[in-house]
């Protein structure tokens, strides 16, 4: 019997963390039966996004994910602060892959997959992990209009069998089934600017933290 743990890696700006992030994390744990899910806030965005300072994003993540099945990692933040390097998913995945023999699942939305071929060393990423794909479109995965490189990537690496994910350490793409949740960080920021309620968008403790620290 394999002793390898199944660990999700969920990266993003998390600026701020919101209910869609939380539901995605829960669904990935439940569907794949992950042993742990690690939240990895971006340090210095490779896409030149302006981010809220890391201490606030870390604090909000720790408030939202405060149970044992979750861990918040500082790896990208510390790397950016210590070296001023940009945060690339390839480097983060490489770190975890060589750290131990566990099976890692990189959680990725279809919106991000659409531009995946523009990522740093994108062709090598599936040699370090599986991808758990979160559909953020109204269309199913195979009817969406992908770039030819992404279409070929899906064709070669697709599986709909969870057992395949557990018996191979890397190299597969699997779609996690969940209802679409229309929440985005920019809409939360707009609500704050316009003094509208954040109810149903973020947990109460996150709303309180945002107000207390006058964020956004």
C-alpha positions in Angstrom: 0.0 0.0 0.0 1.3 3.4 -1.0 2.4 5.7 1.9 2.5 8.8 -0.4 0.2 11.6 0.7 -2.1 13.4 -1.6 -1.5 17.1 -1.3 -3.2 20.0 -3.1 -1.3 23.2 -4.0 -3.6 26.2 -4.5 -1.8 29.3 -5.5 -3.1 32.8 -6.2 -3.1 36.4 -5.2 -5.9 35.8 -2.6 -6.4 39.6 -2.5 -8.7 39.1 -0.7 -9.6 35.5 -0.1 -13.3 34.9 -0.8 -16.0 32.3 -0.7 -15.3 30.9 -4.2 -11.7 30.2 -3.1 -12.9 28.4 0.0 -15.5 26.3 -1.9 -12.9 25.3 -4.5 -10.5 24.2 -1.7 -13.2 22.2 0.1 -14.4 20.5 -3.1 -10.9 19.5 -4.1 -10.2 17.9 -0.7 -13.6 16.1 -0.7 -13.4 14.8 -4.3 -9.8 13.6 -4.4 -9.7 12.8 -0.6 -6.6 15.0 -0.2 -4.6 14.6 3.0 -3.8 18.3 3.0 -4.3 21.4 0.9 -1.6 24.1 0.9 -2.5 27.7 0.1 0.3 29.6 -1.6 -0.2 33.4 -1.9 1.8 35.0 -4.7 4.9 36.9 -3.7 5.8 39.1 -6.7 3.3 38.6 -9.5 4.8 37.4 -12.8 1.8 39.2 -14.5 2.7 42.5 -12.8 -0.4 42.6 -10.6 -0.4 45.2 -7.9 -0.9 43.2 -4.6 -1.9 44.1 -1.1 1.1 43.7 1.2 1.8 40.1 2.1 1.1 40.3 5.9 -2.6 41.1 5.2 -3.0 38.4 2.6 -1.4 35.9 4.9 -3.4 36.9 7.8 -6.7 36.6 5.9 -5.7 33.2 4.6 -4.9 32.0 8.1 -8.3 33.3 9.3 -10.2 31.5 6.5 -8.3 28.2 6.6 -7.7 27.5 10.3 -8.3 23.7 10.4 -5.7 20.9 10.3 -6.3 19.9 6.7 -5.1 23.3 5.5 -1.7 24.9 5.5 -0.7 28.4 4.4 2.8 28.6 2.8 5.1 31.6 2.7 7.3 30.1 0.0 6.6 32.5 -2.8 6.4 35.5 -0.5 9.7 34.8 1.2 11.4 34.1 -2.1 10.2 37.4 -3.5 11.1 39.4 -0.4 14.6 37.8 -0.1 15.6 37.9 -3.7 13.0 40.2 -5.5 12.3 37.3 -7.8 9.0 37.0 -9.6 6.7 34.2 -8.4 6.6 31.4 -11.0 4.5 28.3 -10.5 7.2 26.1 -12.0 9.6 27.0 -9.3 7.1 26.4 -6.5 6.0 23.1 -7.9 9.6 22.0 -8.4 10.3 22.8 -4.7 7.5 20.6 -3.5 8.1 17.8 -5.9 11.7 17.3 -4.8 11.0 17.9 -1.1 9.4 14.4 -0.7 7.7 11.6 -2.5 4.1 12.8 -2.1 1.7 13.3 -5.0 1.0 17.0 -5.6 -2.2 18.4 -7.3 -1.9 21.9 -8.7 -5.3 23.6 -8.6 -6.0 25.6 -11.7 -9.0 27.4 -13.1 -9.9 27.1 -16.8 -9.4 30.9 -17.1 -5.8 30.3 -16.1 -5.4 27.2 -18.3 -6.5 29.3 -21.3 -3.1 31.2 -21.1 -1.1 28.3 -19.7 1.1 28.1 -22.8 2.4 31.6 -21.9 3.6 30.5 -18.5 7.3 30.1 -17.6 8.4 26.5 -18.4 4.8 25.5 -18.9 5.7 22.3 -20.8 7.5 21.0 -17.7 4.8 21.7 -15.1 3.0 18.4 -15.6 6.3 16.5 -14.9 6.0 17.8 -11.3 2.3 17.4 -10.5 -1.2 16.6 -11.6 -3.6 19.5 -12.5 -7.0 19.7 -10.8 -9.0 21.8 -13.2 -11.8 24.0 -11.9 -14.2 24.9 -14.7 -14.9 28.6 -14.7 -16.9 28.6 -17.8 -20.5 27.7 -18.6 -19.3 25.3 -21.3 -17.8 21.8 -20.6 -14.1 21.3 -20.8 -14.1 19.8 -24.3 -16.4 22.3 -26.0 -14.4 25.4 -24.9 -12.3 27.2 -27.5 -8.7 26.5 -26.4 -5.5 27.6 -28.0 -4.2 24.6 -30.1 -1.3 24.0 -27.6 -3.8 23.8 -24.7 -6.2 21.6 -26.7 -3.3 19.2 -27.4 -2.2 19.3 -23.7 -5.7 18.3 -22.6 -5.9 15.6 -25.2 -2.6 14.0 -24.1 -3.0 14.3 -20.3 -6.7 14.0 -19.6 -8.1 11.5 -17.2 -11.5 11.1 -15.6 -10.4 8.4 -13.2 -9.3 9.4 -9.7 -7.4 6.1 -9.3 -5.1 7.1 -12.2 -4.2 10.2 -10.2 -3.3 8.1 -7.2 -1.3 5.4 -9.0 0.8 8.0 -11.0 2.8 10.7 -9.3 2.6 13.3 -12.2 1.3 14.0 -15.6 -2.5 14.1 -15.6 -5.3 16.7 -15.8 -8.6 16.0 -14.0 -11.7 18.2 -13.8 -13.1 18.7 -10.3 -16.9 18.8 -10.5 -18.5 21.8 -8.8 -21.1 24.5 -9.4 -19.8 27.7 -10.9 -19.4 30.5 -8.3 -19.4 34.0 -9.7 -17.2 35.8 -7.2 -14.1 37.8 -8.1 -11.7 39.9 -6.0 -12.4 43.0 -8.1 -16.1 42.8 -7.3 -15.3 42.7 -3.6 -13.1 45.7 -3.9 -15.8 47.6 -5.9 -18.3 46.8 -3.1 -15.9 48.1 -0.5 -15.3 51.4 -2.5 -19.1 51.8 -2.9 -19.8 50.9 0.7 -21.9 47.9 -0.3 -22.3 44.7 1.7 -19.8 41.8 1.4 -22.3 39.3 2.6 -22.1 36.1 0.6 -18.8 37.2 -0.9 -16.4 36.7 2.0 -16.6 35.1 5.5 -17.5 37.4 8.3 -14.1 37.2 9.9 -12.5 38.3 6.6 -15.0 41.2 6.2 -14.1 42.3 9.8 -10.4 42.1 9.1 -10.8 44.2 5.9 -12.7 46.9 7.8 -10.4 46.8 10.8 -7.3 47.3 8.6 -9.0 49.7 6.1 -8.0 47.5 3.2 -9.1 48.3 -0.4 
